[in-house]
Amino acid sequence: MTGYAGETRTRLVIDPATGKPLSIETRTAQEGRLLEYTAIRDSVWTDQNPLKESK
């Protein structure tokens, strides 16, 4: 959550060679100013629910 009150655009950046996600960025809709950026280091498939509490 950026805290920005105006309209924003969120973009998922994909590596065209591998199809893997690289980053997620949120920008202002008017100026295109970067508000938030998340680099994706690794992405994997899993059968486990990451939101479920572990024992």
C-alpha positions in Angstrom: 0.0 0.0 0.0 1.5 3.3 -1.1 -0.5 5.8 0.8 -0.9 7.8 -2.4 -4.4 9.2 -2.8 -4.5 9.5 -6.6 -5.0 6.9 -9.3 -2.2 4.4 -9.7 -1.2 1.7 -12.2 0.4 -1.6 -11.1 2.6 -3.5 -13.6 4.0 -7.0 -13.4 7.4 -7.2 -15.2 8.1 -10.5 -17.0 11.4 -11.8 -18.5 10.4 -12.5 -22.1 13.1 -15.1 -22.5 12.1 -17.3 -19.5 8.5 -16.1 -18.7 9.5 -15.7 -15.1 8.3 -12.6 -13.1 11.0 -10.1 -12.3 9.2 -7.3 -10.4 6.0 -5.6 -9.5 5.9 -1.8 -9.6 3.2 0.7 -8.7 3.3 4.2 -10.4 1.1 7.3 -10.4 -1.3 7.2 -13.4 -0.7 10.9 -14.3 3.1 11.4 -14.1 4.3 7.8 -14.0 6.3 8.5 -10.8 7.4 5.3 -9.1 5.7 4.8 -5.7 6.5 1.2 -4.9 8.8 -1.5 -6.3 9.2 -5.2 -5.4 11.9 -7.3 -7.0 11.1 -11.0 -7.3 14.2 -13.0 -6.4 12.7 -16.4 -6.9 9.4 -18.0 -7.8 8.6 -21.7 -7.4 5.6 -24.0 -7.5 4.4 -25.5 -4.3 1.6 -27.7 -3.0 1.8 -26.0 0.5 -0.3 -23.0 1.4 2.0 -20.2 2.5 -0.8 -18.5 4.4 -1.5 -21.6 6.5 0.0 -21.7 10.0 2.9 -24.2 10.3 3.1 -26.4 13.4 
